[in-house]
Amino acid sequence: MILEVATLDVKAGQQDDFEVAFKEAESIISSMKGYLSHQLQKCMEVENRYLLLVRWETLEAHTEGFRGSPEYQVWREKLHHFYDPFPEVVHYELISEQTKS
Amino acid sequence: MILEVATLDVKAGQQDDFEVAFKEAESIISSMKGYLSHQLQKCMEVENRYLLLVRWETLEAHTEGFRGSPEYQVWREKLHHFYDPFPEVVHYELISEQTKS
């Protein structure tokens, strides 16, 4: 399992439209092969900043499966015009975790 | 519930020592009032980069409770010397989430 992390800076004044568009688009990503779960989070300190966290079974499920799919073209059309600059996307592997007992 | 996000750049060659020290230190954070869960993740693209995700009941549980506690001094002593530069820490609120059905 890997974690995709994208820091999304949305153009000023477009946050509400972005959140509506994301709600419409999220069924695209959640229907992809190898998708496990995702969260959209909004930053409390930095205006217009969001964090997209997506869990995938493998790195390739994201970088090849999703990005190479026809569905990705729809995702891109719905969401990419909100971002400035275009987001950096990186991937992480879990090292350690705990939950309150 | 809020999400604390810290991007941690560990000094070159100190990753193994950092991971051992983190394992020793994580019981400090998980015993704090208002703590819910945490994950340490390691970046697949950027050498020496980690991501610390901590879920807290409230923003103040982190910024006032944990950072103002004696336990924070121990946490800081065990971990902060590994970081260069000193990490930016921000907080996020959940906007939307889905899990594979």
N, CA and C atoms of all chains as a GROMACS GRO file, in nm:
protein
  606
    1MET      N    1   0.084  -0.119   0.000
    1MET     CA    2   0.000   0.000   0.000
    1MET      C    3   0.088   0.124   0.000
    2ILE      N    4   0.055   0.221  -0.085
    2ILE     CA    5   0.132   0.345  -0.086
    2ILE      C    6   0.034   0.463  -0.072
    3LEU      N    7   0.090   0.576  -0.030
    3LEU     CA    8   0.011   0.698  -0.009
    3LEU      C    9   0.054   0.803  -0.111
    4GLU      N   10  -0.040   0.846  -0.195
    4GLU     CA   11  -0.016   0.960  -0.285
    4GLU      C   12  -0.048   1.088  -0.208
    5VAL      N   13   0.040   1.186  -0.216
    5VAL     CA   14   0.021   1.314  -0.146
    5VAL      C   15   0.035   1.428  -0.247
    6ALA      N   16  -0.071   1.505  -0.264
    6ALA     CA   17  -0.067   1.620  -0.355
    6ALA      C   18  -0.109   1.744  -0.277
    7THR      N   19  -0.020   1.844  -0.276
    7THR     CA   20  -0.052   1.974  -0.215
    7THR      C   21  -0.112   2.061  -0.325
    8LEU      N   22  -0.237   2.105  -0.304
    8LEU     CA   23  -0.314   2.173  -0.408
    8LEU      C   24  -0.336   2.319  -0.369
    9ASP      N   25  -0.278   2.411  -0.444
    9ASP     CA   26  -0.303   2.553  -0.423
    9ASP      C   27  -0.406   2.600  -0.524
   10VAL      N   28  -0.524   2.633  -0.473
   10VAL     CA   29  -0.638   2.668  -0.558
   10VAL      C   30  -0.639   2.820  -0.580
   11LYS      N   31  -0.671   2.861  -0.701
   11LYS     CA   32  -0.672   3.004  -0.735
   11LYS      C   33  -0.767   3.080  -0.642
   12ALA      N   34  -0.727   3.201  -0.604
   12ALA     CA   35  -0.804   3.282  -0.509
   12ALA      C   36  -0.948   3.299  -0.556
   13GLY      N   37  -1.042   3.282  -0.464
   13GLY     CA   38  -1.183   3.302  -0.496
   13GLY      C   39  -1.251   3.181  -0.557
   14GLN      N   40  -1.175   3.074  -0.584
   14GLN     CA   41  -1.233   2.958  -0.651
   14GLN      C   42  -1.248   2.837  -0.558
   15GLN      N   43  -1.232   2.860  -0.426
   15GLN     CA   44  -1.236   2.747  -0.335
   15GLN      C   45  -1.372   2.676  -0.335
   16ASP      N   46  -1.481   2.754  -0.332
   16ASP     CA   47  -1.614   2.691  -0.328
   16ASP      C   48  -1.639   2.610  -0.455
   17ASP      N   49  -1.605   2.669  -0.570
   17ASP     CA   50  -1.623   2.597  -0.696
   17ASP      C   51  -1.536   2.471  -0.700
   18PHE      N   52  -1.415   2.483  -0.649
   18PHE     CA   53  -1.325   2.367  -0.645
   18PHE      C   54  -1.385   2.255  -0.560
   19GLU      N   55  -1.439   2.290  -0.443
   19GLU     CA   56  -1.493   2.186  -0.354
   19GLU      C   57  -1.614   2.116  -0.418
   20VAL      N   58  -1.696   2.193  -0.490
   20VAL     CA   59  -1.810   2.134  -0.561
   20VAL      C   60  -1.759   2.041  -0.672
   21ALA      N   61  -1.662   2.088  -0.749
   21ALA     CA   62  -1.607   2.008  -0.860
   21ALA      C   63  -1.539   1.882  -0.807
   22PHE      N   64  -1.470   1.895  -0.692
   22PHE     CA   65  -1.404   1.777  -0.635
   22PHE      C   66  -1.507   1.672  -0.596
   23LYS      N   67  -1.617   1.717  -0.535
   23LYS     CA   68  -1.724   1.624  -0.495
   23LYS      C   69  -1.780   1.549  -0.616
   24GLU      N   70  -1.789   1.620  -0.729
   24GLU     CA   71  -1.837   1.555  -0.852
   24GLU      C   72  -1.734   1.458  -0.908
   25ALA      N   73  -1.605   1.492  -0.890
   25ALA     CA   74  -1.498   1.415  -0.954
   25ALA      C   75  -1.451   1.296  -0.871
   26GLU      N   76  -1.480   1.296  -0.740
   26GLU     CA   77  -1.412   1.196  -0.659
   26GLU      C   78  -1.458   1.053  -0.687
   27SER      N   79  -1.578   1.037  -0.746
   27SER     CA   80  -1.619   0.900  -0.783
   27SER      C   81  -1.533   0.845  -0.897
   28ILE      N   82  -1.467   0.936  -0.972
   28ILE     CA   83  -1.377   0.889  -1.079
   28ILE      C   84  -1.260   0.814  -1.018
   29ILE      N   85  -1.195   0.879  -0.922
   29ILE     CA   86  -1.075   0.816  -0.865
   29ILE      C   87  -1.112   0.693  -0.782
   30SER      N   88  -1.226   0.700  -0.712
   30SER     CA   89  -1.259   0.589  -0.623
   30SER      C   90  -1.308   0.465  -0.698
   31SER      N   91  -1.330   0.479  -0.829
   31SER     CA   92  -1.371   0.361  -0.909
   31SER      C   93  -1.252   0.294  -0.978
   32MET      N   94  -1.130   0.349  -0.960
   32MET     CA   95  -1.014   0.296  -1.032
   32MET      C   96  -0.960   0.168  -0.969
   33LYS      N   97  -0.904   0.083  -1.053
   33LYS     CA   98  -0.841  -0.040  -1.006
   33LYS      C   99  -0.721  -0.004  -0.917
   34GLY      N  100  -0.713  -0.069  -0.801
   34GLY     CA  101  -0.600  -0.044  -0.711
   34GLY      C  102  -0.623   0.070  -0.614
   35TYR      N  103  -0.734   0.144  -0.629
   35TYR     CA  104  -0.770   0.251  -0.535
   35TYR      C  105  -0.816   0.190  -0.403
   36LEU      N  106  -0.774   0.250  -0.290
   36LEU     CA  107  -0.818   0.202  -0.159
   36LEU      C  108  -0.903   0.305  -0.084
   37SER      N  109  -0.855   0.431  -0.078
   37SER     CA  110  -0.931   0.535  -0.007
   37SER      C  111  -0.868   0.670  -0.038
   38HIS      N  112  -0.942   0.779  -0.009
   38HIS     CA  113  -0.883   0.912  -0.024
   38HIS      C  114  -0.946   1.009   0.074
   39GLN      N  115  -0.873   1.119   0.096
   39GLN     CA  116  -0.924   1.230   0.177
   39GLN      C  117  -0.884   1.360   0.109
   40LEU      N  118  -0.975   1.456   0.108
   40LEU     CA  119  -0.941   1.595   0.074
   40LEU      C  120  -0.943   1.675   0.203
   41GLN      N  121  -0.832   1.742   0.232
   41GLN     CA  122  -0.818   1.819   0.356
   41GLN      C  123  -0.789   1.965   0.320
   42LYS      N  124  -0.839   2.059   0.400
   42LYS     CA  125  -0.819   2.202   0.375
   42LYS      C  126  -0.727   2.262   0.482
   43CYS      N  127  -0.627   2.336   0.438
   43CYS     CA  128  -0.527   2.389   0.531
   43CYS      C  129  -0.585   2.500   0.618
   44MET      N  130  -0.549   2.500   0.747
   44MET     CA  131  -0.599   2.600   0.841
   44MET      C  132  -0.508   2.724   0.844
   45GLU      N  133  -0.385   2.713   0.798
   45GLU     CA  134  -0.291   2.827   0.806
   45GLU      C  135  -0.269   2.894   0.670
   46VAL      N  136  -0.270   2.817   0.562
   46VAL     CA  137  -0.235   2.872   0.431
   46VAL      C  138  -0.362   2.884   0.347
   47GLU      N  139  -0.397   3.008   0.315
   47GLU     CA  140  -0.518   3.039   0.237
   47GLU      C  141  -0.517   2.961   0.104
   48ASN      N  142  -0.630   2.900   0.071
   48ASN     CA  143  -0.650   2.834  -0.060
   48ASN      C  144  -0.573   2.704  -0.078
   49ARG      N  145  -0.510   2.654   0.031
   49ARG     CA  146  -0.432   2.530   0.018
   49ARG      C  147  -0.513   2.408   0.064
   50TYR      N  148  -0.505   2.302  -0.018
   50TYR     CA  149  -0.568   2.174   0.015
   50TYR      C  150  -0.462   2.064   0.008
   51LEU      N  151  -0.495   1.951   0.070
   51LEU     CA  152  -0.408   1.834   0.064
   51LEU      C  153  -0.495   1.717   0.018
   52LEU      N  154  -0.452   1.651  -0.089
   52LEU     CA  155  -0.521   1.530  -0.134
   52LEU      C  156  -0.434   1.411  -0.097
   53LEU      N  157  -0.492   1.321  -0.018
   53LEU     CA  158  -0.424   1.197   0.022
   53LEU      C  159  -0.500   1.081  -0.041
   54VAL      N  160  -0.431   1.000  -0.119
   54VAL     CA  161  -0.496   0.883  -0.182
   54VAL      C  162  -0.415   0.759  -0.151
   55ARG      N  163  -0.481   0.657  -0.099
   55ARG     CA  164  -0.415   0.529  -0.076
   55ARG      C  165  -0.441   0.436  -0.196
   56TRP      N  166  -0.331   0.382  -0.249
   56TRP     CA  167  -0.336   0.289  -0.363
   56TRP      C  168  -0.271   0.157  -0.322
   57GLU      N  169  -0.313   0.049  -0.388
   57GLU     CA  170  -0.251  -0.082  -0.359
   57GLU      C  171  -0.103  -0.080  -0.395
   58THR      N  172  -0.068  -0.017  -0.508
   58THR     CA  173   0.070  -0.011  -0.556
   58THR      C  174   0.096   0.127  -0.617
   59LEU      N  175   0.224   0.161  -0.632
   59LEU     CA  176   0.262   0.286  -0.699
   59LEU      C  177   0.207   0.289  -0.842
   60GLU      N  178   0.216   0.175  -0.911
   60GLU     CA  179   0.178   0.168  -1.052
   60GLU      C  180   0.026   0.186  -1.070
   61ALA      N  181  -0.051   0.147  -0.969
   61ALA     CA  182  -0.197   0.167  -0.980
   61ALA      C  183  -0.226   0.315  -1.002
   62HIS      N  184  -0.145   0.402  -0.940
   62HIS     CA  185  -0.162   0.547  -0.960
   62HIS      C  186  -0.091   0.595  -1.087
   63THR      N  187   0.040   0.569  -1.095
   63THR     CA  188   0.122   0.634  -1.198
   63THR      C  189   0.096   0.577  -1.337
   64GLU      N  190   0.060   0.449  -1.346
   64GLU     CA  191   0.034   0.391  -1.477
   64GLU      C  192  -0.117   0.368  -1.497
   65GLY      N  193  -0.180   0.301  -1.398
   65GLY     CA  194  -0.322   0.268  -1.413
   65GLY      C  195  -0.409   0.392  -1.425
   66PHE      N  196  -0.408   0.476  -1.322
   66PHE     CA  197  -0.496   0.592  -1.322
   66PHE      C  198  -0.451   0.696  -1.425
   67ARG      N  199  -0.322   0.732  -1.422
   67ARG     CA  200  -0.277   0.838  -1.512
   67ARG      C  201  -0.283   0.798  -1.659
   68GLY      N  202  -0.284   0.669  -1.686
   68GLY     CA  203  -0.293   0.623  -1.825
   68GLY      C  204  -0.434   0.593  -1.872
   69SER      N  205  -0.532   0.621  -1.787
   69SER     CA  206  -0.671   0.581  -1.817
   69SER      C  207  -0.748   0.693  -1.885
   70PRO      N  208  -0.855   0.657  -1.958
   70PRO     CA  209  -0.946   0.760  -2.012
   70PRO      C  210  -1.011   0.841  -1.900
   71GLU      N  211  -1.035   0.777  -1.784
   71GLU     CA  212  -1.097   0.847  -1.671
   71GLU      C  213  -1.010   0.964  -1.624
   72TYR      N  214  -0.878   0.948  -1.636
   72TYR     CA  215  -0.788   1.054  -1.590
   72TYR      C  216  -0.807   1.181  -1.672
   73GLN      N  217  -0.843   1.167  -1.798
   73GLN     CA  218  -0.866   1.285  -1.882
   73GLN      C  219  -0.986   1.365  -1.831
   74VAL      N  220  -1.088   1.294  -1.782
   74VAL     CA  221  -1.206   1.361  -1.727
   74VAL      C  222  -1.171   1.430  -1.595
   75TRP      N  223  -1.100   1.356  -1.510
   75TRP     CA  224  -1.051   1.410  -1.381
   75TRP      C  225  -0.972   1.538  -1.403
   76ARG      N  226  -0.881   1.534  -1.499
   76ARG     CA  227  -0.794   1.647  -1.530
   76ARG      C  228  -0.875   1.767  -1.578
   77GLU      N  229  -0.973   1.739  -1.663
   77GLU     CA  230  -1.054   1.847  -1.719
   77GLU      C  231  -1.139   1.914  -1.610
   78LYS      N  232  -1.188   1.834  -1.516
   78LYS     CA  233  -1.272   1.888  -1.410
   78LYS      C  234  -1.193   1.968  -1.307
   79LEU      N  235  -1.067   1.929  -1.280
   79LEU     CA  236  -0.996   1.982  -1.162
   79LEU      C  237  -0.871   2.063  -1.190
   80HIS      N  238  -0.797   2.030  -1.295
   80HIS     CA  239  -0.663   2.090  -1.306
   80HIS      C  240  -0.664   2.241  -1.326
   81HIS      N  241  -0.772   2.296  -1.384
   81HIS     CA  242  -0.776   2.441  -1.408
   81HIS      C  243  -0.788   2.522  -1.280
   82PHE      N  244  -0.818   2.455  -1.166
   82PHE     CA  245  -0.826   2.528  -1.039
   82PHE      C  246  -0.688   2.555  -0.977
   83TYR      N  247  -0.584   2.485  -1.021
   83TYR     CA  248  -0.455   2.485  -0.949
   83TYR      C  249  -0.357   2.587  -1.005
   84ASP      N  250  -0.292   2.660  -0.914
   84ASP     CA  251  -0.184   2.751  -0.952
   84ASP      C  252  -0.092   2.768  -0.833
   85PRO      N  253   0.031   2.717  -0.838
   85PRO     CA  254   0.094   2.646  -0.950
   85PRO      C  255   0.040   2.503  -0.965
   86PHE      N  256   0.082   2.437  -1.070
   86PHE     CA  257   0.042   2.298  -1.086
   86PHE      C  258   0.107   2.215  -0.975
   87PRO      N  259   0.029   2.128  -0.909
   87PRO     CA  260   0.078   2.064  -0.786
   87PRO      C  261   0.192   1.964  -0.806
   88GLU      N  262   0.278   1.960  -0.706
   88GLU     CA  263   0.376   1.852  -0.692
   88GLU      C  264   0.303   1.732  -0.631
   89VAL      N  265   0.325   1.615  -0.689
   89VAL     CA  266   0.263   1.493  -0.636
   89VAL      C  267   0.376   1.394  -0.602
   90VAL      N  268   0.376   1.347  -0.478
   90VAL     CA  269   0.476   1.248  -0.439
   90VAL      C  270   0.407   1.130  -0.371
   91HIS      N  271   0.484   1.025  -0.348
   91HIS     CA  272   0.430   0.901  -0.292
   91HIS      C  273   0.511   0.861  -0.169
   92TYR      N  274   0.442   0.799  -0.075
   92TYR     CA  275   0.506   0.760   0.051
   92TYR      C  276   0.473   0.615   0.084
   93GLU      N  277   0.566   0.553   0.159
   93GLU     CA  278   0.545   0.419   0.213
   93GLU      C  279   0.537   0.429   0.365
   94LEU      N  280   0.448   0.352   0.425
   94LEU     CA  281   0.429   0.358   0.570
   94LEU      C  282   0.550   0.299   0.644
   95ILE      N  283   0.600   0.373   0.741
   95ILE     CA  284   0.711   0.326   0.825
   95ILE      C  285   0.658   0.280   0.962
   96SER      N  286   0.564   0.358   1.018
   96SER     CA  287   0.515   0.328   1.152
   96SER      C  288   0.380   0.394   1.172
   97GLU      N  289   0.292   0.331   1.247
   97GLU     CA  290   0.165   0.396   1.281
   97GLU      C  291   0.114   0.347   1.415
   98GLN      N  292   0.039   0.433   1.482
   98GLN     CA  293  -0.028   0.398   1.607
   98GLN      C  294  -0.162   0.468   1.611
   99THR      N  295  -0.255   0.406   1.685
   99THR     CA  296  -0.385   0.466   1.709
   99THR      C  297  -0.410   0.461   1.859
  100LYS      N  298  -0.474   0.565   1.909
  100LYS     CA  299  -0.504   0.573   2.053
  100LYS      C  300  -0.571   0.445   2.099
  101SER      N  301  -0.520   0.386   2.205
  101SER     CA  302  -0.577   0.258   2.251
  101SER      C  303  -0.692   0.283   2.347
  102MET      N  304  -1.200   1.707   1.468
  102MET     CA  305  -1.074   1.638   1.444
  102MET      C  306  -0.989   1.714   1.342
  103ILE      N  307  -0.861   1.732   1.371
  103ILE     CA  308  -0.774   1.799   1.275
  103ILE      C  309  -0.652   1.711   1.247
  104LEU      N  310  -0.589   1.739   1.132
  104LEU     CA  311  -0.473   1.662   1.089
  104LEU      C  312  -0.350   1.753   1.092
  105GLU      N  313  -0.251   1.716   1.172
  105GLU     CA  314  -0.121   1.784   1.170
  105GLU      C  315  -0.035   1.719   1.062
  106VAL      N  316   0.028   1.801   0.978
  106VAL     CA  317   0.112   1.750   0.870
  106VAL      C  318   0.250   1.815   0.879
  107ALA      N  319   0.353   1.734   0.898
  107ALA     CA  320   0.491   1.785   0.906
  107ALA      C  321   0.575   1.712   0.800
  108THR      N  322   0.636   1.788   0.710
  108THR     CA  323   0.729   1.732   0.613
  108THR      C  324   0.868   1.738   0.675
  109LEU      N  325   0.931   1.621   0.692
  109LEU     CA  326   1.055   1.609   0.768
  109LEU      C  327   1.170   1.573   0.674
  110ASP      N  328   1.265   1.663   0.656
  110ASP     CA  329   1.385   1.634   0.577
  110ASP      C  330   1.498   1.597   0.674
  111VAL      N  331   1.536   1.469   0.671
  111VAL     CA  332   1.635   1.416   0.765
  111VAL      C  333   1.774   1.429   0.702
  112LYS      N  334   1.871   1.466   0.786
  112LYS     CA  335   2.009   1.484   0.738
  112LYS      C  336   2.060   1.356   0.670
  113ALA      N  337   2.135   1.372   0.563
  113ALA     CA  338   2.185   1.260   0.485
  113ALA      C  339   2.260   1.161   0.573
  114GLY      N  340   2.232   1.032   0.554
  114GLY     CA  341   2.301   0.927   0.628
  114GLY      C  342   2.244   0.899   0.765
  115GLN      N  343   2.142   0.976   0.807
  115GLN     CA  344   2.087   0.958   0.942
  115GLN      C  345   1.948   0.895   0.942
  116GLN      N  346   1.904   0.843   0.827
  116GLN     CA  347   1.769   0.790   0.818
  116GLN      C  348   1.746   0.673   0.914
  117ASP      N  349   1.841   0.578   0.920
  117ASP     CA  350   1.822   0.461   1.006
  117ASP      C  351   1.815   0.504   1.153
  118ASP      N  352   1.906   0.593   1.193
  118ASP     CA  353   1.904   0.642   1.331
  118ASP      C  354   1.774   0.717   1.361
  119PHE      N  355   1.728   0.795   1.264
  119PHE     CA  356   1.603   0.867   1.283
  119PHE      C  357   1.487   0.770   1.303
  120GLU      N  358   1.480   0.665   1.221
  120GLU     CA  359   1.368   0.571   1.233
  120GLU      C  360   1.369   0.500   1.368
  121VAL      N  361   1.488   0.467   1.418
  121VAL     CA  362   1.499   0.405   1.551
  121VAL      C  363   1.454   0.504   1.659
  122ALA      N  364   1.501   0.628   1.648
  122ALA     CA  365   1.466   0.731   1.748
  122ALA      C  366   1.316   0.760   1.744
  123PHE      N  367   1.259   0.760   1.623
  123PHE     CA  368   1.115   0.786   1.613
  123PHE      C  369   1.036   0.676   1.682
  124LYS      N  370   1.077   0.551   1.661
  124LYS     CA  371   1.010   0.437   1.726
  124LYS      C  372   1.012   0.450   1.878
  125GLU      N  373   1.126   0.503   1.930
  125GLU     CA  374   1.137   0.523   2.075
  125GLU      C  375   1.050   0.640   2.121
  126ALA      N  376   1.036   0.740   2.035
  126ALA     CA  377   0.968   0.863   2.075
  126ALA      C  378   0.816   0.860   2.054
  127GLU      N  379   0.768   0.768   1.971
  127GLU     CA  380   0.627   0.781   1.931
  127GLU      C  381   0.530   0.755   2.046
  128SER      N  382   0.574   0.683   2.150
  128SER     CA  383   0.484   0.664   2.265
  128SER      C  384   0.463   0.795   2.341
  129ILE      N  385   0.556   0.891   2.322
  129ILE     CA  386   0.538   1.023   2.386
  129ILE      C  387   0.414   1.091   2.328
  130ILE      N  388   0.409   1.098   2.196
  130ILE     CA  389   0.298   1.171   2.133
  130ILE      C  390   0.166   1.095   2.152
  131SER      N  391   0.173   0.962   2.146
  131SER     CA  392   0.049   0.884   2.152
  131SER      C  393  -0.012   0.881   2.292
  132SER      N  394   0.062   0.929   2.391
  132SER     CA  395   0.008   0.933   2.528
  132SER      C  396  -0.053   1.069   2.562
  133MET      N  397  -0.047   1.164   2.468
  133MET     CA  398  -0.092   1.300   2.499
  133MET      C  399  -0.244   1.312   2.494
  134LYS      N  400  -0.297   1.404   2.574
  134LYS     CA  401  -0.440   1.434   2.576
  134LYS      C  402  -0.482   1.490   2.439
  135GLY      N  403  -0.588   1.437   2.384
  135GLY     CA  404  -0.637   1.486   2.255
  135GLY      C  405  -0.574   1.419   2.134
  136TYR      N  406  -0.474   1.333   2.156
  136TYR     CA  407  -0.414   1.256   2.046
  136TYR      C  408  -0.510   1.147   1.999
  137LEU      N  409  -0.520   1.126   1.867
  137LEU     CA  410  -0.605   1.021   1.814
  137LEU      C  411  -0.525   0.911   1.742
  138SER      N  412  -0.433   0.950   1.652
  138SER     CA  413  -0.354   0.850   1.580
  138SER      C  414  -0.241   0.922   1.507
  139HIS      N  415  -0.141   0.845   1.461
  139HIS     CA  416  -0.036   0.905   1.378
  139HIS      C  417   0.022   0.802   1.282
  140GLN      N  418   0.086   0.855   1.179
  140GLN     CA  419   0.161   0.771   1.084
  140GLN      C  420   0.291   0.843   1.050
  141LEU      N  421   0.400   0.766   1.040
  141LEU     CA  422   0.523   0.815   0.980
  141LEU      C  423   0.536   0.748   0.845
  142GLN      N  424   0.550   0.830   0.740
  142GLN     CA  425   0.560   0.779   0.602
  142GLN      C  426   0.693   0.824   0.543
  143LYS      N  427   0.751   0.741   0.455
  143LYS     CA  428   0.880   0.774   0.391
  143LYS      C  429   0.859   0.798   0.241
  144CYS      N  430   0.916   0.907   0.193
  144CYS     CA  431   0.893   0.946   0.054
  144CYS      C  432   0.966   0.853  -0.043
  145MET      N  433   0.899   0.820  -0.154
  145MET     CA  434   0.958   0.731  -0.254
  145MET      C  435   1.039   0.808  -0.358
  146GLU      N  436   1.016   0.937  -0.372
  146GLU     CA  437   1.084   1.016  -0.476
  146GLU      C  438   1.194   1.107  -0.421
  147VAL      N  439   1.175   1.160  -0.300
  147VAL     CA  440   1.270   1.258  -0.246
  147VAL      C  441   1.352   1.191  -0.136
  148GLU      N  442   1.480   1.179  -0.160
  148GLU     CA  443   1.574   1.117  -0.065
  148GLU      C  444   1.564   1.184   0.072
  149ASN      N  445   1.558   1.104   0.177
  149ASN     CA  446   1.563   1.153   0.317
  149ASN      C  447   1.437   1.227   0.362
  150ARG      N  448   1.331   1.224   0.281
  150ARG     CA  449   1.209   1.295   0.320
  150ARG      C  450   1.107   1.200   0.384
  151TYR      N  451   1.049   1.248   0.494
  151TYR     CA  452   0.943   1.174   0.563
  151TYR      C  453   0.822   1.267   0.579
  152LEU      N  454   0.707   1.205   0.606
  152LEU     CA  455   0.586   1.281   0.634
  152LEU      C  456   0.528   1.229   0.765
  153LEU      N  457   0.507   1.319   0.858
  153LEU     CA  458   0.442   1.282   0.984
  153LEU      C  459   0.300   1.335   0.980
  154LEU      N  460   0.205   1.245   0.994
  154LEU     CA  461   0.062   1.279   0.998
  154LEU      C  462   0.011   1.245   1.138
  155VAL      N  463  -0.045   1.344   1.207
  155VAL     CA  464  -0.099   1.319   1.341
  155VAL      C  465  -0.242   1.370   1.348
  156ARG      N  466  -0.332   1.286   1.390
  156ARG     CA  467  -0.471   1.330   1.410
  156ARG      C  468  -0.491   1.367   1.557
  157TRP      N  469  -0.546   1.487   1.577
  157TRP     CA  470  -0.574   1.539   1.711
  157TRP      C  471  -0.723   1.572   1.720
  158GLU      N  472  -0.776   1.569   1.843
  158GLU     CA  473  -0.918   1.606   1.862
  158GLU      C  474  -0.942   1.752   1.824
  159THR      N  475  -0.848   1.840   1.860
  159THR     CA  476  -0.859   1.983   1.831
  159THR      C  477  -0.721   2.038   1.794
  160LEU      N  478  -0.720   2.157   1.732
  160LEU     CA  479  -0.594   2.225   1.702
  160LEU      C  480  -0.515   2.252   1.829
  161GLU      N  481  -0.586   2.294   1.934
  161GLU     CA  482  -0.520   2.333   2.059
  161GLU      C  483  -0.455   2.213   2.130
  162ALA      N  484  -0.511   2.093   2.109
  162ALA     CA  485  -0.449   1.974   2.170
  162ALA      C  486  -0.305   1.962   2.122
  163HIS      N  487  -0.277   2.002   1.998
  163HIS     CA  488  -0.140   2.000   1.945
  163HIS      C  489  -0.063   2.125   1.983
  164THR      N  490  -0.121   2.243   1.946
  164THR     CA  491  -0.041   2.367   1.954
  164THR      C  492  -0.023   2.416   2.097
  165GLU      N  493  -0.118   2.388   2.184
  165GLU     CA  494  -0.105   2.431   2.323
  165GLU      C  495  -0.075   2.312   2.415
  166GLY      N  496  -0.158   2.206   2.404
  166GLY     CA  497  -0.141   2.091   2.493
  166GLY      C  498  -0.006   2.024   2.476
  167PHE      N  499   0.021   1.973   2.356
  167PHE     CA  500   0.146   1.900   2.335
  167PHE      C  501   0.267   1.993   2.339
  168ARG      N  502   0.261   2.103   2.262
  168ARG     CA  503   0.379   2.190   2.254
  168ARG      C  504   0.411   2.258   2.386
  169GLY      N  505   0.311   2.271   2.474
  169GLY     CA  506   0.335   2.334   2.603
  169GLY      C  507   0.368   2.235   2.714
  170SER      N  508   0.382   2.108   2.679
  170SER     CA  509   0.398   2.004   2.783
  170SER      C  510   0.545   1.973   2.810
  171PRO      N  511   0.576   1.919   2.928
  171PRO     CA  512   0.713   1.870   2.955
  171PRO      C  513   0.751   1.758   2.858
  172GLU      N  514   0.653   1.676   2.817
  172GLU     CA  515   0.682   1.566   2.724
  172GLU      C  516   0.735   1.618   2.592
  173TYR      N  517   0.692   1.738   2.550
  173TYR     CA  518   0.739   1.794   2.423
  173TYR      C  519   0.889   1.820   2.426
  174GLN      N  520   0.941   1.855   2.543
  174GLN     CA  521   1.086   1.880   2.554
  174GLN      C  522   1.164   1.751   2.527
  175VAL      N  523   1.111   1.638   2.572
  175VAL     CA  524   1.177   1.509   2.548
  175VAL      C  525   1.168   1.472   2.400
  176TRP      N  526   1.049   1.489   2.343
  176TRP     CA  527   1.026   1.466   2.199
  176TRP      C  528   1.124   1.548   2.115
  177ARG      N  529   1.136   1.675   2.149
  177ARG     CA  530   1.221   1.767   2.077
  177ARG      C  531   1.368   1.724   2.085
  178GLU      N  532   1.408   1.684   2.206
  178GLU     CA  533   1.547   1.643   2.227
  178GLU      C  534   1.581   1.516   2.148
  179LYS      N  535   1.485   1.425   2.140
  179LYS     CA  536   1.509   1.298   2.070
  179LYS      C  537   1.509   1.314   1.918
  180LEU      N  538   1.432   1.410   1.865
  180LEU     CA  539   1.406   1.409   1.720
  180LEU      C  540   1.453   1.533   1.644
  181HIS      N  541   1.449   1.650   1.706
  181HIS     CA  542   1.468   1.771   1.625
  181HIS      C  543   1.607   1.783   1.564
  182HIS      N  544   1.708   1.720   1.625
  182HIS     CA  545   1.844   1.731   1.570
  182HIS      C  546   1.861   1.656   1.438
  183PHE      N  547   1.764   1.572   1.402
  183PHE     CA  548   1.773   1.501   1.274
  183PHE      C  549   1.731   1.588   1.155
  184TYR      N  550   1.662   1.698   1.178
  184TYR     CA  551   1.597   1.772   1.069
  184TYR      C  552   1.682   1.886   1.015
  185ASP      N  553   1.686   1.897   0.882
  185ASP     CA  554   1.751   2.010   0.817
  185ASP      C  555   1.688   2.027   0.679
  186PRO      N  556   1.611   2.135   0.656
  186PRO     CA  557   1.583   2.245   0.748
  186PRO      C  558   1.482   2.205   0.855
  187PHE      N  559   1.460   2.293   0.952
  187PHE     CA  560   1.358   2.265   1.052
  187PHE      C  561   1.222   2.263   0.983
  188PRO      N  562   1.141   2.161   1.012
  188PRO     CA  563   1.019   2.140   0.932
  188PRO      C  564   0.910   2.245   0.949
  189GLU      N  565   0.839   2.267   0.840
  189GLU     CA  566   0.714   2.343   0.842
  189GLU      C  567   0.605   2.247   0.891
  190VAL      N  568   0.523   2.294   0.984
  190VAL     CA  569   0.413   2.213   1.035
  190VAL      C  570   0.284   2.289   1.010
  191VAL      N  571   0.188   2.225   0.944
  191VAL     CA  572   0.058   2.289   0.922
  191VAL      C  573  -0.054   2.193   0.963
  192HIS      N  574  -0.174   2.246   0.966
  192HIS     CA  575  -0.291   2.170   1.011
  192HIS      C  576  -0.400   2.175   0.906
  193TYR      N  577  -0.475   2.068   0.898
  193TYR     CA  578  -0.580   2.057   0.797
  193TYR      C  579  -0.711   2.009   0.862
  194GLU      N  580  -0.821   2.050   0.797
  194GLU     CA  581  -0.955   2.003   0.836
  194GLU      C  582  -1.011   1.918   0.722
  195LEU      N  583  -1.077   1.809   0.755
  195LEU     CA  584  -1.130   1.718   0.653
  195LEU      C  585  -1.246   1.783   0.577
  196ILE      N  586  -1.239   1.778   0.443
  196ILE     CA  587  -1.346   1.828   0.359
  196ILE      C  588  -1.429   1.711   0.304
  197SER      N  589  -1.361   1.604   0.263
  197SER     CA  590  -1.431   1.491   0.201
  197SER      C  591  -1.347   1.366   0.211
  198GLU      N  592  -1.409   1.251   0.224
  198GLU     CA  593  -1.333   1.126   0.221
  198GLU      C  594  -1.420   1.012   0.170
  199GLN      N  595  -1.353   0.916   0.108
  199GLN     CA  596  -1.421   0.794   0.062
  199GLN      C  597  -1.326   0.676   0.084
  200THR      N  598  -1.385   0.559   0.100
  200THR     CA  599  -1.308   0.435   0.108
  200THR      C  600  -1.372   0.338   0.009
  201LYS      N  601  -1.288   0.257  -0.054
  201LYS     CA  602  -1.334   0.159  -0.151
  201LYS      C  603  -1.447   0.076  -0.089
  202SER      N  604  -1.558   0.065  -0.160
  202SER     CA  605  -1.671  -0.008  -0.103
  202SER      C  606  -1.661  -0.156  -0.136
   0.00000   0.00000   0.00000
